[in-house]
C-alpha cells in the first residue's frame, strides 16, 4: 500500500506485515503477483487502482477503498472518476458497496 494523504498510521503500515515477518517466501509470492497486476504496462495506473478500489468496496474493505482512492487520485484520477467507478460498482454489486465507500471516502472527497 502506498503513502496516504491524511497521515493515518493505521493505513500507512503494511497490512501484511505479519506475513512478511513470519513467512517471507509467501510474502515474496504475494508481492510478485501484485507487481504483475499493477505493472506500468497496458492500462493506465489510475484505472487499475479504480478497479481495485471498486472491488474493495464490493468486499466491504473500508481501509482498502480509502487507500486505493487516494492512490488513484495521486495517479491522476479525478474525484468524479472515483464516483463514476462507484456507480458501476453499485450497479454490479449493490448498495452495500456504496455504504462501504461512503465510510471510506468521507474525508477523502
Sine and cosine of phi, psi and omega as CSV:
sin_phi,cos_phi,sin_psi,cos_psi,sin_omega,cos_omega
0.00,0.00,0.51,-0.86,-0.04,-1.00
-1.00,0.00,0.06,-1.00,0.03,-1.00
-0.93,0.37,0.67,-0.74,0.01,-1.00
-0.99,-0.14,0.32,-0.95,-0.08,-1.00
-0.98,0.19,-0.43,0.90,-0.11,-0.99
-1.00,-0.01,-0.17,0.99,0.00,-1.00
0.97,0.24,0.33,0.94,0.01,-1.00
-0.94,0.35,0.93,-0.36,-0.06,-1.00
-0.84,0.54,-0.62,0.79,0.00,-1.00
-0.86,0.51,-0.61,0.80,-0.04,-1.00
-1.00,0.06,-0.36,0.93,-0.06,-1.00
-1.00,0.04,-0.34,0.94,0.05,-1.00
-0.98,0.19,0.48,-0.88,-0.02,-1.00
-0.94,0.35,0.87,-0.50,-0.02,-1.00
-0.92,0.38,-0.23,0.97,0.02,-1.00
-0.97,-0.23,0.32,0.95,-0.04,-1.00
-0.81,0.58,-0.67,0.75,-0.02,-1.00
-0.90,0.44,-0.60,0.80,0.05,-1.00
-0.93,0.37,-0.68,0.73,0.02,-1.00
-0.85,0.52,-0.67,0.74,-0.03,-1.00
-0.96,0.28,-0.66,0.76,-0.15,-0.99
-1.00,-0.08,-0.43,0.90,-0.01,-1.00
-0.58,-0.82,0.96,0.29,-0.08,-1.00
-0.87,0.50,-0.50,0.87,0.02,-1.00
-0.91,0.41,-0.70,0.72,0.05,-1.00
-0.90,0.44,-0.68,0.74,0.02,-1.00
-0.87,0.49,-0.64,0.77,0.03,-1.00
-0.87,0.50,-0.66,0.75,0.05,-1.00
-0.89,0.46,-0.71,0.71,0.02,-1.00
-0.87,0.49,-0.69,0.73,0.00,-1.00
-0.91,0.41,-0.60,0.80,0.04,-1.00
-0.90,0.44,-0.69,0.73,0.03,-1.00
-0.90,0.43,-0.68,0.73,0.04,-1.00
-0.88,0.48,-0.67,0.74,0.01,-1.00
-0.88,0.48,-0.62,0.78,0.04,-1.00
-0.92,0.39,-0.71,0.70,-0.03,-1.00
-0.91,0.41,-0.60,0.80,-0.08,-1.00
-0.94,-0.33,0.55,0.84,0.06,-1.00
-0.92,0.38,0.34,-0.94,-0.02,-1.00
-0.98,0.19,-0.06,1.00,-0.03,-1.00
-0.99,0.17,0.41,-0.91,0.14,-0.99
0.95,0.31,-0.85,-0.53,-0.08,-1.00
-0.88,0.47,0.66,-0.75,0.06,-1.00
-0.85,0.53,0.57,-0.82,-0.07,-1.00
-0.84,0.55,-0.62,0.78,-0.04,-1.00
-0.86,0.51,-0.58,0.82,0.00,-1.00
-0.96,0.29,-0.61,0.79,0.07,-1.00
-0.88,0.48,-0.68,0.74,0.00,-1.00
-0.93,0.36,-0.59,0.81,0.05,-1.00
-0.92,0.40,-0.61,0.79,0.06,-1.00
-0.90,0.44,-0.73,0.68,0.01,-1.00
-0.88,0.48,-0.65,0.76,0.04,-1.00
-0.87,0.49,-0.69,0.72,0.01,-1.00
-0.88,0.47,-0.67,0.74,0.02,-1.00
-0.91,0.41,-0.63,0.78,0.07,-1.00
-0.91,0.43,-0.63,0.78,0.06,-1.00
-0.88,0.48,-0.67,0.74,0.00,-1.00
-0.91,0.41,-0.47,0.88,-0.02,-1.00
-1.00,-0.10,0.06,1.00,0.07,-1.00
0.98,0.21,0.35,0.94,-0.05,-1.00
-1.00,-0.05,1.00,0.05,-0.08,-1.00
-0.85,0.53,-0.77,0.64,-0.03,-1.00
-0.87,0.49,-0.65,0.76,0.02,-1.00
-0.89,0.45,-0.67,0.74,0.03,-1.00
-0.87,0.50,-0.71,0.70,-0.03,-1.00
-0.88,0.47,-0.78,0.62,-0.04,-1.00
-0.89,0.45,-0.70,0.72,-0.04,-1.00
-0.93,0.36,-0.58,0.82,0.07,-1.00
-0.90,0.44,-0.70,0.72,0.04,-1.00
-0.88,0.47,-0.71,0.70,0.02,-1.00
-0.89,0.46,-0.64,0.77,0.03,-1.00
-0.89,0.46,-0.67,0.74,0.02,-1.00
-0.93,0.37,-0.59,0.81,0.07,-1.00
-0.91,0.41,-0.45,0.89,0.03,-1.00
-1.00,0.04,0.05,1.00,0.09,-1.00
0.92,-0.39,-0.06,1.00,0.04,-1.00
-0.94,0.33,0.57,-0.82,0.07,-1.00
-1.00,-0.03,0.25,-0.97,0.08,-1.00
-0.88,0.48,-0.57,0.82,0.03,-1.00
-0.90,0.43,-0.61,0.79,0.03,-1.00
-0.93,0.38,-0.60,0.80,0.08,-1.00
-0.87,0.49,-0.72,0.69,-0.01,-1.00
-0.92,0.38,-0.60,0.80,0.06,-1.00
-0.88,0.47,-0.68,0.73,0.03,-1.00
-0.87,0.50,-0.61,0.79,0.01,-1.00
-0.95,0.32,-0.48,0.88,0.10,-1.00
-0.88,0.47,-0.68,0.73,0.02,-1.00
-0.92,0.40,-0.67,0.74,0.02,-1.00
-0.86,0.52,-0.70,0.72,0.01,-1.00
-0.90,0.43,-0.64,0.77,-0.01,-1.00
-0.88,0.48,-0.67,0.74,-0.05,-1.00
-0.99,0.10,-0.68,0.73,-0.16,-0.99
-0.96,-0.29,-0.24,0.97,0.05,-1.00
0.98,-0.21,0.07,-1.00,-0.13,-0.99
-0.93,0.36,-0.40,0.92,0.03,-1.00
-0.85,0.53,-0.58,0.82,0.03,-1.00
-0.91,0.41,-0.52,0.85,0.02,-1.00
-0.95,0.33,-0.64,0.77,0.05,-1.00
-0.89,0.45,-0.66,0.75,0.07,-1.00
-0.87,0.50,-0.76,0.65,-0.03,-1.00
-0.89,0.45,-0.64,0.77,-0.01,-1.00
-0.88,0.47,-0.67,0.74,0.05,-1.00
-0.89,0.45,-0.62,0.78,-0.06,-1.00
-0.96,0.29,-0.60,0.80,-0.20,-0.98
-0.98,-0.19,0.04,1.00,-0.05,-1.00
-0.78,0.62,-0.67,0.74,-0.02,-1.00
-0.96,-0.28,0.22,0.97,-0.01,-1.00
-0.97,-0.25,-0.66,0.75,-0.04,-1.00
-1.00,-0.04,0.00,0.00,0.00,0.00
